[in-house]
Amino acid sequence: MSGTYTPNNQEEISQFIYDSYQANKPLEIVTLNSKPIGRSIQCSQTLDLRKNSGVIEYAPEELFIKVKAGTPLIDILEILKSKKQSLGFEPVDLGYLYNGKSNYGSIGGITSCNLSGPRRFKSGALRDHLLGFTAVNGKGECIKSGGTVVKNVTGYDLSKLLAGSYGTLSVLTELIFKVVPEPEYAETFILYDLNPKKAMEAFSVAMKTSLEVSGACYYSKKNTEFLRLNDIDSSKSVTAFRMEGPKKSVQERIVSLTKIFKEIKEKTVLEFYQSNLFWKITANLECFSNSQNLVAKISLPPTETAGFIGQFCEDDIMDINNKYFVDWAGGLVFLEINDKDPSYLILEKIKKFCKEKGSHITIIKANANLRRTGFFVSTSDENIKILAAKIKQSFDPRSILNPGKIYAGI
């Protein structure tokens, strides 16, 4: 066997993986190729899942949808929208980052990467919305976990394990997600011209209230030109807070925020349409649209965010001026590293920072050479890599599924 195999269903997927297991031939797992995330791998065979597509069951009244993993995510979103429902983890469209245009990819792809949008800190990550799945492990065996309802059970939650495994443990074939009603109304409260430290302090104040903020992000004044919305001053830094729910409740909470930040003179409110557009382009990382530079995602404690920005994003003394923005109320920094340092020595410094601060870095876009020779994920605990190797061995004993995708040699 060689080349690309495109099976039609789970049975064909299982047989192909079993044959590859017997022959000890590694496989690269792809669907719509919309997200070149992870280390670059070389395999003689490619398993293309795009034909394993379609909605199996959708029960709006029961708040779940069951789909085949190769189903285009945009198709699922349109079906849910027709019933005024959505996926609560706020799916992201990374097509803008990689190619400058929309491309959500497949539901299996976004699940394998565990990609979640700005609402994640309030509503949970993608893995928290995955009720169950069917998959094929590295021996060609079919496995199943969960179902169409949330249950309290003991043992391992395999849904949370496979979401974010980048196709290295099993090949997802069917997925069950809980769905939620679309927010009835939304507005976004914006503070202008705050520096990173003041913005992080504002996040801390707002998140300690009972106002149920569902989005909180910060754009420095060097990264706001792309925000071409009528009611936004793109010449200054933007600190944004989203409120969602019944219209009256949203507007009352906006008034409360206005009172909390009454000492800050420059502020505005984005009403429903512009608010939704603002958070859409934020979720899709459109500030880095079609960037040719390295883009990294750094998860860190909000108390360390201002220090990270000062060291790696805005340091006039060290001539560092990297484009970035902050999401999840200070818990996440997206950073574009320019090509002034072709060896990317700054990455090693960031790795050291993350190790010391209990944080981690994920490379979400890089050139071919770095994807082939560099790292993809860095954690503050080296034991995680050891644990990942043991889990990989149990699911995929001959390491034929996306070998080396996350860690070299695993």
C-alpha positions in Angstrom: 0.0 0.0 0.0 1.2 3.5 -0.8 -0.1 6.9 -1.7 -3.5 8.3 -0.4 -6.4 6.2 0.6 -9.9 7.8 0.9 -12.3 5.4 2.7 -16.1 5.9 2.6 -17.0 4.7 6.1 -15.7 3.5 9.5 -15.5 -0.1 8.3 -13.1 0.8 5.5 -11.1 3.0 7.9 -10.8 0.2 10.4 -9.6 -2.3 7.8 -7.0 0.1 6.3 -5.6 0.9 9.7 -5.5 -2.8 10.6 -3.6 -3.6 7.4 -1.2 -0.8 8.1 -0.7 -2.0 11.6 0.1 -5.5 10.4 2.6 -4.1 7.9 4.0 -1.6 10.4 3.4 1.3 7.9 2.9 4.8 9.5 0.0 6.9 8.3 -0.5 10.6 8.0 -4.2 11.4 9.0 -5.8 14.3 7.0 -9.3 15.5 6.1 -9.6 18.9 4.5 -6.0 20.0 5.1 -7.1 23.4 6.5 -4.9 23.4 9.6 -1.2 22.6 9.1 -0.6 22.6 12.9 1.9 20.4 14.5 5.3 19.0 13.5 5.8 18.1 9.8 5.8 14.3 9.4 6.8 12.0 6.5 4.7 8.9 5.9 4.5 6.7 2.8 0.7 6.5 3.2 -2.0 9.1 3.8 -5.4 8.4 5.2 -7.8 11.0 3.8 -11.1 11.1 5.8 -13.1 13.6 3.7 -15.6 11.0 2.4 -16.6 10.0 5.9 -18.9 12.9 6.0 -22.5 13.8 7.0 -24.9 14.5 9.8 -26.1 11.3 11.4 -28.6 12.7 13.9 -29.6 16.2 15.0 -32.1 16.7 17.9 -32.6 20.4 18.5 -34.9 19.8 21.4 -32.4 17.4 23.0 -29.5 19.8 22.4 -27.2 17.4 20.6 -25.9 16.7 17.1 -24.1 13.5 15.9 -21.9 13.8 12.9 -19.3 11.9 10.9 -15.8 13.3 11.6 -15.1 14.4 8.0 -18.1 16.7 7.9 -17.2 20.3 7.0 -17.7 22.4 10.1 -19.3 25.2 8.1 -22.1 22.8 7.1 -22.7 21.9 10.7 -22.8 25.6 11.7 -25.4 26.4 9.0 -27.6 23.5 10.1 -27.5 24.7 13.8 -28.1 28.4 12.7 -31.3 27.3 11.0 -32.6 26.3 14.5 -31.0 29.3 16.2 -28.4 27.1 17.9 -24.6 27.0 18.0 -21.6 25.2 19.4 -20.8 26.7 22.7 -17.1 26.6 22.4 -17.3 29.2 19.6 -15.5 27.5 16.7 -12.5 29.3 15.2 -11.8 29.6 11.5 -8.0 29.5 11.0 -8.3 29.7 7.2 -7.5 33.4 7.5 -4.3 32.7 9.4 -3.0 30.2 6.8 -4.4 31.5 3.5 -6.1 34.8 4.1 -9.6 33.5 3.5 -12.3 31.5 5.3 -11.8 27.8 5.7 -13.2 26.1 8.9 -12.1 22.7 7.9 -13.7 19.6 9.2 -15.4 18.9 12.6 -12.9 16.1 13.1 -9.9 18.4 12.5 -11.0 21.1 14.9 -11.7 18.4 17.5 -8.3 16.8 17.1 -6.8 20.2 17.7 -9.2 21.1 20.5 -9.6 24.6 19.1 -11.8 27.0 21.1 -12.7 30.6 20.7 -13.0 33.7 22.9 -15.9 32.2 25.0 -13.7 29.4 26.2 -12.9 30.9 29.6 -16.7 31.1 30.4 -18.2 28.1 28.5 -15.3 25.7 28.5 -13.1 24.3 25.8 -14.2 22.2 22.8 -13.5 19.0 24.8 -16.0 20.1 27.4 -18.8 20.1 24.7 -17.9 16.7 23.3 -20.4 14.2 24.6 -19.1 11.1 22.9 -17.2 9.7 19.9 -16.5 6.6 17.9 -12.9 6.1 16.7 -10.4 3.5 15.4 -7.2 3.0 17.4 -3.7 2.1 16.0 -4.5 -1.6 15.8 -7.6 -1.1 13.7 -10.0 -1.7 16.6 -13.2 0.4 17.0 -13.6 2.2 20.3 -16.6 4.1 21.6 -17.1 6.5 24.5 -19.9 8.6 25.8 -23.3 9.2 24.3 -26.0 11.8 23.6 -26.5 12.9 27.3 -24.2 14.0 30.0 -23.7 11.4 32.7 -21.7 11.3 35.9 -19.4 8.3 35.5 -16.2 7.0 37.0 -13.1 6.1 35.0 -11.3 7.8 32.2 -13.1 10.5 30.1 -11.7 9.5 26.7 -13.5 12.3 24.9 -11.3 14.8 26.8 -8.2 12.7 26.0 -8.7 12.4 22.3 -9.7 16.1 21.8 -6.4 17.8 21.3 -4.4 14.6 20.5 -3.9 15.7 16.9 -4.7 12.3 15.5 -1.9 10.6 17.3 -4.0 8.2 19.4 -7.0 7.2 17.3 -8.8 8.2 14.1 -12.1 9.9 15.0 -15.0 8.6 12.8 -18.1 9.9 14.6 -18.7 12.7 17.1 -21.5 13.8 19.3 -21.6 17.4 20.5 -24.0 19.2 22.8 -25.4 22.4 21.3 -26.6 25.6 22.9 -29.1 28.3 21.9 -27.6 31.3 20.1 -27.2 34.3 22.4 -30.3 36.5 22.1 -28.3 39.7 22.1 -24.8 41.0 22.6 -22.9 44.2 23.1 -19.2 44.9 23.6 -17.8 47.5 26.0 -14.5 49.0 25.0 -11.8 50.9 26.9 -9.3 52.8 24.8 -5.6 53.6 25.2 -4.8 51.3 28.1 -1.3 49.9 28.4 -0.9 46.1 28.9 -0.6 46.3 32.6 -3.7 48.5 33.0 -5.6 46.2 30.6 -4.8 43.2 32.7 -5.9 45.0 35.8 -9.2 45.9 34.1 -9.7 42.2 33.2 -9.1 41.3 36.8 -11.7 43.8 38.1 -14.3 42.8 35.5 -13.9 39.0 36.1 -14.4 39.4 39.8 -17.9 40.8 39.3 -21.1 38.8 38.7 -21.6 40.4 35.3 -20.9 37.2 33.3 -18.4 38.6 30.8 -18.3 36.1 27.9 -15.3 37.6 26.0 -12.3 39.7 27.2 -9.5 40.6 24.9 -6.8 43.3 24.4 -5.2 44.7 21.2 -2.2 46.9 21.5 -2.2 50.1 19.5 0.4 48.6 17.1 -2.1 45.9 16.2 -5.5 47.6 15.6 -5.3 48.9 12.0 -7.2 45.8 10.8 -10.2 46.7 13.1 -12.1 48.6 10.4 -15.4 48.9 12.3 -17.4 52.1 12.2 -17.5 52.5 16.0 -13.9 51.6 16.8 -11.0 54.0 17.0 -8.2 51.9 15.5 -5.5 54.4 16.4 -5.5 53.4 20.1 -5.2 50.2 22.1 -8.5 48.3 22.5 -9.6 46.5 25.7 -12.9 44.7 25.0 -15.5 43.0 27.2 -18.5 41.1 25.7 -21.9 40.7 27.3 -24.4 38.2 26.0 -28.0 37.3 26.9 -31.4 39.0 26.9 -31.2 42.5 25.6 -32.3 44.3 28.8 -29.9 42.2 30.9 -27.0 43.0 28.5 -27.6 46.7 28.5 -27.9 46.8 32.3 -24.6 45.0 32.6 -23.0 47.4 30.2 -24.2 50.3 32.4 -22.6 48.5 35.4 -19.3 48.2 33.5 -19.5 51.9 32.6 -19.8 52.8 36.3 -17.0 50.4 37.3 -14.6 52.1 34.8 -16.0 55.6 35.2 -12.5 57.1 35.7 -11.4 55.9 32.2 -12.5 58.7 29.9 -12.2 57.0 26.5 -14.7 54.2 26.0 -17.4 53.1 23.7 -20.0 50.4 23.2 -20.4 48.2 20.1 -24.0 47.2 19.5 -25.2 43.8 18.3 -24.0 43.7 14.7 -20.6 45.2 15.2 -20.1 43.3 18.5 -20.6 40.0 16.7 -18.3 41.0 13.9 -15.6 42.1 16.3 -15.6 38.8 18.1 -15.7 36.8 14.9 -12.5 38.4 13.6 -10.9 38.0 17.0 -11.8 34.3 17.1 -10.4 33.8 13.6 -7.1 35.5 14.4 -7.7 37.9 11.4 -5.0 40.3 12.8 -2.5 37.7 11.5 -4.3 37.1 8.2 -2.1 35.3 5.8 1.0 36.0 7.9 4.3 34.6 6.6 5.8 34.8 10.1 5.8 32.3 13.0 2.6 32.5 15.1 2.5 31.0 18.6 -0.1 30.6 21.3 1.0 31.1 24.9 -1.2 29.9 27.7 -0.2 31.5 31.0 -1.6 32.8 34.3 -3.1 36.2 33.8 -0.9 37.6 36.6 2.1 36.8 34.4 0.7 38.3 31.1 1.9 41.9 31.5 5.4 40.7 32.3 5.4 38.4 29.3 4.3 41.2 27.0 7.0 43.5 28.3 9.7 40.9 27.8 8.7 39.4 24.4 6.2 41.7 22.7 7.0 45.3 23.6 10.6 45.9 24.6 12.1 49.1 23.1 15.5 48.5 24.7 15.9 45.1 23.1 14.3 46.3 19.9 11.5 43.8 20.2 8.2 44.8 18.5 6.2 41.7 17.7 2.6 41.8 16.8 0.3 40.2 19.4 -3.1 40.3 21.1 -4.4 38.9 24.4 -7.5 36.8 24.8 -9.3 34.9 27.6 -9.2 37.8 30.0 -5.4 37.6 30.1 -5.0 33.9 30.0 -3.8 33.6 26.4 -1.4 35.5 24.2 -1.2 35.1 20.5 2.2 36.2 19.3 3.6 36.8 15.8 7.4 36.6 15.7 9.0 38.5 12.8 11.9 37.3 10.8 14.6 39.6 12.3 15.7 36.4 14.2 15.8 33.6 11.5 17.0 31.1 14.1 14.1 32.0 16.4 16.3 32.2 19.5 13.5 34.1 21.2 11.5 30.8 21.2 14.1 29.3 23.6 13.7 32.3 25.9 9.9 31.9 25.7 10.2 28.2 26.6 12.3 29.1 29.6 9.8 31.7 30.7 6.9 29.2 30.3 8.7 26.6 32.3 9.4 29.0 35.2 5.8 30.4 35.2 3.8 27.2 34.8 2.8 28.0 31.3 3.0 26.4 27.9 3.5 27.5 24.3 2.0 26.0 21.1 3.3 26.8 17.6 0.3 27.3 15.4 2.0 28.5 12.3 5.7 28.1 11.2 7.8 27.6 8.1 8.5 24.1 6.8 12.0 24.0 8.3 10.9 24.8 11.8 8.0 22.4 11.6 10.4 19.7 10.6 13.2 20.3 13.0 11.7 22.4 15.9 9.3 21.8 18.7 5.5 22.1 18.5 4.4 22.1 22.1 6.4 23.1 25.2 5.1 22.5 28.7 6.3 23.5 32.2 6.4 19.8 33.3 8.7 17.4 31.4 6.7 14.5 32.8 3.9 15.3 30.5 6.0 14.1 27.6 6.7 10.8 29.4 3.0 10.4 30.1 2.1 11.2 26.5 4.5 8.4 25.3 2.8 5.9 27.6 -0.7 6.9 26.4 0.4 6.7 22.8 1.7 3.2 23.4 -1.6 2.0 24.8 -3.7 3.4 21.9 -1.2 3.0 19.1 1.5 0.4 20.1 3.4 0.5 16.8 3.2 4.3 16.5 1.6 4.4 13.0 -0.9 7.2 13.5 0.7 10.7 12.8 4.0 9.6 14.4 6.0 12.6 15.7 3.1 15.1 15.2 3.3 16.5 18.7 6.7 15.3 20.0 9.7 14.0 18.0 10.0 10.2 18.4 6.4 9.7 19.8 
